[in-house]
Amino acid sequence: MSHVTELIRERRLRLTAYTNYALRTLMFCALHPSQLVRMEDVSDAYGISRAHLLKAARQLGQLGYLENVRGRSGGVRLGRAPEDIVIGEVVRHTEGDLELVECFNPESNTCPLIGVCKLSVLFRAGLKAFFAELDKVTLADMIADGPVLIERLMANQATQQAMQSAGHD
């Protein structure tokens, strides 16, 4: 197990919920390639707020990862083939500048050790290794177990619907 994998497993390195939602949206669309996906379906499958998903889908559309179709029967679908969508690239776009420590940003840095401390060098190397791993993975790799993923999403959706029905009775 790589050091990057250990950091992620121990939850010491976190991405934003926004990136998580963007990746889940891409996965859902890749799992349903022959249909226009409604954001309500993505929301129901994952149990995520539709508003949060819409924001991510909008950016993914602007970046060309999704094709956004407006209108009453609108929805989204992949704008590129799953094998052409590199996970590291998506994360870079959705996360923006990952400033792990304040010295990554010279404009807001107040650390008196800037220039002599090795901490920023270490974190930059770690971030580079993290993205090197993500750059090895495509969306096609993420959905390689498609039938298992779809089955799990359907089970999750059924559980959530049952819980909602029980709460409304």
Secondary structure, DSSP 8 states (H G I E B T S, - for coil): --HHHHHHHTT-S---HHHHHHHHHHHHHHHSTTS-B-HHHHHHHHT--HHHHHHHHHHHHHTTSEEEE-STT-EEEESS-GGG-BHHHHHHHHH-S--SSGGG-TTT---TTTTT-SHHHHHHHHHHHHHHHHTT-BHHHHTTTHHHHHHHHHHHHHHHHHHHHHHH-
